[in-house]
Amino acid sequence: MGRVAKAAEIPANGLTGSSAVVTDRHGTVVSDTGSLSKWEDYTVKYDWSIRDGQPIASGDTATVELPNGAIAPVDLSFPIVDNNGQTVGNFVIKAGQTTGTITFNNVLSQTGTNRSGTLEFYAKGTSDSDVHYGWIVNKIGWISGYDNNGLPSKLTWNVAFNPENQSLGTVVVKDTLSPNQTFVPGSVIAYTGTYNDAGNFVQSGTITPEVSVNGSNLTFTFSNVTTAVNMVYNSKLSNVSSGSSNWTNTATMNGSTVSGNVSYGGSGTGNGDNGNDIGAGDPVGKVIFSKQDAETKAKLSGAEYELQDATGEVIQSGLTTDANGEIAISDLVPGDYQFVETKAPAGYELDSTPIKFTIAAQDTATPVQVSQGDTKTPVEPETGSVVLNKTDATDGKALAGAVYDLKDATGTVIKSGLTTDEQGQLTVDGLTPGDYQFVETKAPTNYDLSSAPLPFTITAGQTAAVAVKATDEPETSGGEEPGTPEEPGKPEPGTPEEPGTPEEPGKPEPGTPEEPGVTEPEKPGTGTPAPENPGTETPTPGHPNVTAPGSSNQGNGSNGANGGSSSSNQPGQPGTGTKPGTGSSMTTLPQTNEQPQRLYAALGLVLAGILVALGLHFYRRRSN
């Protein structure tokens, strides 16, 4: 019949762990395989099949998975046979493993339909969560020897009792061997000790029982038992078959009975039909698949594919392109197929798009050519990182709240709003190699902005972050100079004008005063004119009447005999009193316009002070 080229693995149904049926030694199905005890043997059974039309060649294999929580107790190998007793394959599994392998010979290569069979062998559990001490006597066994054909030849039985270290005195254990076992004299070893919390026996000494043998019935008598006892002995096997075997052993103590079981081997069957649609003379075709680079068309090795039928069922897996980027499959019966990539070549993207092709019955001589191109995996550019550390320029303390822009070498802003944390740091990752700069856009509170760029460079291949240092100066205590206050508005008409600046009075040069007492001042009314009446002559506003010191007061009725009378009325000062002298003196009263002028001057000073205060107030508000 037509078939594909030799395959490493044949897809078979029913050989997964979830497909297996697990039973204990009493024949009870165990559904929770995670609880399988490591002290027990279990039967694992599979019903398997291979789809119709699936080619099978000598050396092809199928993988068998154990259920969760089960492992192989020993190395195991046995044949798979058909209904006529002819071997169609062999099953192998190693001790402690969770998967085994069926390897087919060429018997099923001539079949095309109804390929199915059974597989059954023993496994043990892995759970030790059932540790307890509620038992009186316990028993397990295992294979401890093999003959030249690899079949079991000797068993070791383990009998334990008194796990709670009671004082039992004399103890009698009766043991019964199943058929095809013979007790091995001198093989008994009994240990005294205790069991720890993990359920393991801790040896402290030995004890020697009296042994009595009557065929398959054994009697062990122990004296003065005060501790736990762990005894082992051997039995020799006979009539061991190459298939499945099972041996038991039953122990009784103080009315309590327990059995041990040792299982070995397994069995398997496999059958198939030739089928009417597929025969040895049917035409077969060939396909050549080519794998290449999608751009350069270079041949690509190492790509892995599955060959599937038109429904997507896997016919062959693990097909790998060779050094020429090709997969060649011959002996394909006419029909529709497809290649599906399961692993891309190194450095390329996986493309799981099915590549469909057809083997035509009328043209099987010409190989079908199909191909697929893969695209290279984009290479991620190497990147680096930078850490900016912001500190006070005077005391070096970390400054939080500084805001920066990150710019590239052209000055283009890449990231903005980067803000230093409580440690005064900000970090930027994923920067491609090149030149960059930080520019401060907002200083921390109470610090001056430093807008000078802080350049740095990311170098290809660098592993450590680039460190950038930045400092800010604290603001000066007085802040900026206040702005010029606004000019006051121009007074409305009717408001008296500011008095003009009076002329700087000349420095008075008083005459030489006469010695006091030389001349008596004249009495009023003896020739001295009366003082002028205030207000008899209204002076022009803004022009105070100032009499220069030292000048004679003409036209005032004074005779001015000796020129000793003078008025020294400086702005803002009252007239001076009469100086002693030989002539008459006069007292000049304040002019009527002098008091308003003083009032205006005082008001002007107050207004100017208010304006300055307001100017400072508004400036400080703008600064904050």
ABEGO torsion letter per residue (X at the ends): XBBBBBBABBBBBGABAAABBBBBAAGBBBABAAABBAABBBBBBBBBBBBBGBBBBBGBBBBBBBBBGBBBABBBBBBBBBAAGBBABBBBBBBGBABBBBBBBAAAAABABGBBBBBBBBBBBABAAABBAABABBBBBBBABBBAAGBBABBBBBBBBGAAGBBAEBBBBBBBBBBGBBBBBGABBBBBEBBBAAGBBBBABBBBBBBBBBEABBBBBBBGBABBBBBBBBBBBBGBBABBBBBBBBBBBGGBBBBBBBBBEBBBBBBBBAEAABBAABBBBBBBBBBBBAAAGBBBBGBBBBBBBAAGBBABBGBBBBAAGBBBBBGBBBEBBBBBBABBBBGBBBBABBBBBBBBAABAABBBBBBBBBBBBBBBBBBBBBBBBBBBAAAGBBBBGBBBBBBBAAGBBABBGBBBBAAGBBBBBGBBBEBBBBBBABBBBGBBBBABBBBBBBBBGBABBBBBBBBBBBBBAAEBBBBBBBBBBBBBBGBBBBBBBBBBBBBBBBBBBBBBGABBBBBBGAGBBBBBBBGABBBBBGBBBBBBBGBBBBGAGBAGAAGABBBBBBBGBBBBBBBBBABBBBBBBBBAAAAAAAAAAAAAAAAAAAAAAAAAAAAAAAAX
